[in-house]
Amino acid sequence: MIENLLPNVDWEKMWEATLETLYMSAMATGFTFVIGLALGILLFLTSPHQLWANKMVYWLTGAFVNIFRSIPFIILIILLIPFTKFLLDTIRGANAALPALIIGAAPFYARMVLIALREIDKGVIEAARSMGARTSTIIWKVLLPESFPALLSGLTVTAVALVGYTAMAGIIGAGGLGNLAFLDGFQRSREDVTIVSTILILVIVFIIQWSGDAITSKSDKR
């Protein structure tokens, strides 16, 4: 019956494309978390009245974040083609999509980290400073634990956005469900392939959102 309803769907190719989408999303989310967290903490600590207050570093970091956060992803992929080719010696495949995915998402997450850190009660940070806590102690014992639910919530939003980015990356040959929907579905007028690919992308997004919300809710003790 399924063969009659979806005559053009090659389930082996669909499964392979799903794994590629999951691989790109997971790897990009992991690197985005590390880089975005570092950028967000640097922005917070170098902002006025903070531990490392420094106008020049704050301005340069903020400019970097704002520029790469503002470039539409499909244009960013094209702009980064020479860099990707230099880095990986190819512009095709799941790995070739990772530089653009990470550079596109990390500044976005950095802004969410900055917002989360600004929500922390200043009295908590001042209390730690008055007790002589070092900056590393304040980061690990105060900033990260106090903002953990917000950081997790922001990472969930970023991971969902990255799934959408992988679909766009598929259009230029990165593989995954976006690539399958465009090449096998749209270009060959096979609507059933496009529909199944879209449904699978939606399922991945819903699972990420549901998991992120559940973990955030459990970790929020307020």
C-alpha positions as a Python dict, from the first residue, in 0.01 Angstrom:
ca = {
    (1, 'M'): (0, 0, 0),
    (2, 'I'): (281, 242, 91),
    (3, 'E'): (444, 169, -247),
    (4, 'N'): (122, 279, -419),
    (5, 'L'): (90, 599, -216),
    (6, 'L'): (463, 688, -237),
    (7, 'P'): (586, 523, -558),
    (8, 'N'): (903, 733, -598),
    (9, 'V'): (1034, 712, -243),
    (10, 'D'): (1354, 510, -211),
    (11, 'W'): (1352, 431, 162),
    (12, 'E'): (1720, 334, 169),
    (13, 'K'): (1817, 674, 27),
    (14, 'M'): (1569, 843, 260),
    (15, 'W'): (1725, 672, 563),
    (16, 'E'): (2075, 764, 448),
    (17, 'A'): (1968, 1128, 400),
    (18, 'T'): (1808, 1130, 745),
    (19, 'L'): (2132, 1009, 903),
    (20, 'E'): (2325, 1281, 717),
    (21, 'T'): (2084, 1547, 847),
    (22, 'L'): (2118, 1413, 1202),
    (23, 'Y'): (2498, 1404, 1169),
    (24, 'M'): (2520, 1763, 1041),
    (25, 'S'): (2275, 1890, 1305),
    (26, 'A'): (2447, 1712, 1596),
    (27, 'M'): (2803, 1808, 1499),
    (28, 'A'): (2711, 2168, 1424),
    (29, 'T'): (2513, 2200, 1749),
    (30, 'G'): (2808, 2067, 1952),
    (31, 'F'): (3062, 2307, 1800),
    (32, 'T'): (2812, 2594, 1807),
    (33, 'F'): (2756, 2539, 2180),
    (34, 'V'): (3128, 2558, 2260),
    (35, 'I'): (3211, 2856, 2034),
    (36, 'G'): (2888, 3045, 2103),
    (37, 'L'): (2927, 2998, 2480),
    (38, 'A'): (3285, 3128, 2469),
    (39, 'L'): (3185, 3432, 2260),
    (40, 'G'): (2884, 3503, 2482),
    (41, 'I'): (3090, 3487, 2803),
    (42, 'L'): (3358, 3711, 2646),
    (43, 'L'): (3091, 3963, 2548),
    (44, 'F'): (2947, 3960, 2899),
    (45, 'L'): (3278, 3987, 3085),
    (46, 'T'): (3412, 4270, 2864),
    (47, 'S'): (3089, 4473, 2873),
    (48, 'P'): (3079, 4791, 3088),
    (49, 'H'): (3099, 4742, 3468),
    (50, 'Q'): (3193, 4373, 3437),
    (51, 'L'): (3508, 4186, 3543),
    (52, 'W'): (3705, 4235, 3220),
    (53, 'A'): (3541, 4561, 3108),
    (54, 'N'): (3717, 4657, 2784),
    (55, 'K'): (3550, 4877, 2522),
    (56, 'M'): (3772, 4769, 2233),
    (57, 'V'): (3739, 4392, 2289),
    (58, 'Y'): (3365, 4427, 2356),
    (59, 'W'): (3316, 4630, 2037),
    (60, 'L'): (3523, 4395, 1818),
    (61, 'T'): (3353, 4081, 1955),
    (62, 'G'): (3011, 4243, 1922),
    (63, 'A'): (3086, 4349, 1563),
    (64, 'F'): (3197, 3995, 1470),
    (65, 'V'): (2882, 3847, 1623),
    (66, 'N'): (2651, 4103, 1462),
    (67, 'I'): (2805, 4070, 1114),
    (68, 'F'): (2789, 3689, 1092),
    (69, 'R'): (2451, 3678, 1267),
    (70, 'S'): (2306, 3915, 1007),
    (71, 'I'): (2422, 3745, 686),
    (72, 'P'): (2145, 3524, 536),
    (73, 'F'): (2259, 3163, 563),
    (74, 'I'): (2229, 3076, 194),
    (75, 'I'): (2459, 3372, 112),
    (76, 'L'): (2699, 3278, 393),
    (77, 'I'): (2740, 2929, 244),
    (78, 'I'): (2838, 3079, -90),
    (79, 'L'): (3076, 3331, 69),
    (80, 'L'): (3247, 3053, 267),
    (81, 'I'): (3300, 2820, -32),
    (82, 'P'): (3670, 2921, -74),
    (83, 'F'): (3730, 2880, 301),
    (84, 'T'): (3555, 2540, 305),
    (85, 'K'): (3755, 2422, 3),
    (86, 'F'): (4079, 2538, 169),
    (87, 'L'): (3985, 2365, 494),
    (88, 'L'): (3845, 2034, 363),
    (89, 'D'): (3955, 2028, -2),
    (90, 'T'): (3593, 1983, -111),
    (91, 'I'): (3266, 2173, -101),
    (92, 'R'): (3039, 1869, -124),
    (93, 'G'): (2916, 1630, 144),
    (94, 'A'): (2799, 1659, 503),
    (95, 'N'): (3139, 1759, 642),
    (96, 'A'): (3169, 2043, 391),
    (97, 'A'): (2850, 2197, 530),
    (98, 'L'): (2984, 2212, 887),
    (99, 'P'): (3200, 2531, 862),
    (100, 'A'): (2907, 2734, 727),
    (101, 'L'): (2664, 2580, 977),
    (102, 'I'): (2891, 2655, 1273),
    (103, 'I'): (2995, 3006, 1161),
    (104, 'G'): (2631, 3089, 1089),
    (105, 'A'): (2489, 2958, 1418),
    (106, 'A'): (2763, 3032, 1677),
    (107, 'P'): (2715, 3415, 1671),
    (108, 'F'): (2339, 3364, 1701),
    (109, 'Y'): (2388, 3147, 2008),
    (110, 'A'): (2645, 3390, 2151),
    (111, 'R'): (2377, 3660, 2164),
    (112, 'M'): (2143, 3422, 2345),
    (113, 'V'): (2421, 3342, 2594),
    (114, 'L'): (2476, 3714, 2655),
    (115, 'I'): (2103, 3766, 2719),
    (116, 'A'): (2098, 3470, 2960),
    (117, 'L'): (2399, 3600, 3155),
    (118, 'R'): (2249, 3949, 3183),
    (119, 'E'): (1945, 3799, 3353),
    (120, 'I'): (2157, 3680, 3649),
    (121, 'D'): (2104, 3878, 3969),
    (122, 'K'): (2397, 4122, 3996),
    (123, 'G'): (2400, 4070, 4373),
    (124, 'V'): (2504, 3707, 4328),
    (125, 'I'): (2804, 3807, 4115),
    (126, 'E'): (2898, 4092, 4352),
    (127, 'A'): (2880, 3854, 4649),
    (128, 'A'): (3120, 3614, 4477),
    (129, 'R'): (3355, 3903, 4391),
    (130, 'S'): (3348, 4037, 4747),
    (131, 'M'): (3454, 3694, 4876),
    (132, 'G'): (3759, 3709, 4651),
    (133, 'A'): (3646, 3451, 4397),
    (134, 'R'): (3861, 3434, 4085),
    (135, 'T'): (3712, 3499, 3742),
    (136, 'S'): (3729, 3129, 3651),
    (137, 'T'): (3544, 3043, 3974),
    (138, 'I'): (3275, 3303, 3901),
    (139, 'I'): (3231, 3162, 3549),
    (140, 'W'): (3206, 2796, 3654),
    (141, 'K'): (3038, 2834, 3995),
    (142, 'V'): (2809, 3134, 3936),
    (143, 'L'): (2750, 3235, 3574),
    (144, 'L'): (2701, 2892, 3415),
    (145, 'P'): (2492, 2729, 3693),
    (146, 'E'): (2270, 3037, 3736),
    (147, 'S'): (2201, 3070, 3364),
    (148, 'F'): (2188, 2698, 3280),
    (149, 'P'): (1812, 2673, 3201),
    (150, 'A'): (1830, 2981, 2975),
    (151, 'L'): (2146, 2850, 2804),
    (152, 'L'): (1976, 2517, 2740),
    (153, 'S'): (1663, 2684, 2609),
    (154, 'G'): (1873, 2896, 2374),
    (155, 'L'): (2064, 2589, 2256),
    (156, 'T'): (1733, 2418, 2173),
    (157, 'V'): (1626, 2714, 1958),
    (158, 'T'): (1967, 2713, 1789),
    (159, 'A'): (1955, 2336, 1723),
    (160, 'V'): (1613, 2372, 1560),
    (161, 'A'): (1746, 2655, 1343),
    (162, 'L'): (2043, 2435, 1247),
    (163, 'V'): (1811, 2163, 1118),
    (164, 'G'): (1663, 2426, 886),
    (165, 'Y'): (2013, 2537, 785),
    (166, 'T'): (2105, 2177, 690),
    (167, 'A'): (1806, 2170, 455),
    (168, 'M'): (1938, 2485, 284),
    (169, 'A'): (2291, 2345, 277),
    (170, 'G'): (2151, 2041, 96),
    (171, 'I'): (2062, 2259, -201),
    (172, 'I'): (2432, 2313, -277),
    (173, 'G'): (2520, 1944, -238),
    (174, 'A'): (2579, 1896, 133),
    (175, 'G'): (2359, 1589, 142),
    (176, 'G'): (2079, 1521, 386),
    (177, 'L'): (1703, 1551, 354),
    (178, 'G'): (1721, 1900, 202),
    (179, 'N'): (1945, 1772, -76),
    (180, 'L'): (1713, 1476, -139),
    (181, 'A'): (1399, 1693, -140),
    (182, 'F'): (1557, 1938, -387),
    (183, 'L'): (1732, 1700, -628),
    (184, 'D'): (1506, 1393, -621),
    (185, 'G'): (1186, 1570, -525),
    (186, 'F'): (1166, 1920, -669),
    (187, 'Q'): (1391, 1893, -975),
    (188, 'R'): (1242, 1558, -1085),
    (189, 'S'): (882, 1654, -999),
    (190, 'R'): (849, 1375, -743),
    (191, 'E'): (616, 1537, -491),
    (192, 'D'): (604, 1230, -266),
    (193, 'V'): (982, 1248, -209),
    (194, 'T'): (957, 1617, -118),
    (195, 'I'): (664, 1554, 119),
    (196, 'V'): (829, 1261, 299),
    (197, 'S'): (1158, 1454, 334),
    (198, 'T'): (969, 1752, 478),
    (199, 'I'): (779, 1533, 724),
    (200, 'L'): (1104, 1374, 845),
    (201, 'I'): (1261, 1719, 896),
    (202, 'L'): (954, 1823, 1097),
    (203, 'V'): (977, 1508, 1309),
    (204, 'I'): (1344, 1582, 1388),
    (205, 'V'): (1255, 1943, 1481),
    (206, 'F'): (968, 1833, 1708),
    (207, 'I'): (1188, 1577, 1886),
    (208, 'I'): (1463, 1835, 1945),
    (209, 'Q'): (1213, 2094, 2071),
    (210, 'W'): (1033, 1847, 2298),
    (211, 'S'): (1359, 1710, 2443),
    (212, 'G'): (1501, 2060, 2496),
    (213, 'D'): (1184, 2184, 2668),
    (214, 'A'): (1169, 1877, 2893),
    (215, 'I'): (1534, 1906, 3004),
    (216, 'T'): (1504, 2284, 3053),
    (217, 'S'): (1191, 2243, 3262),
    (218, 'K'): (1357, 1977, 3477),
    (219, 'S'): (1672, 2184, 3534),
    (220, 'D'): (1486, 2505, 3622),
    (221, 'K'): (1455, 2509, 4002),
    (222, 'R'): (1292, 2855, 4026),
}
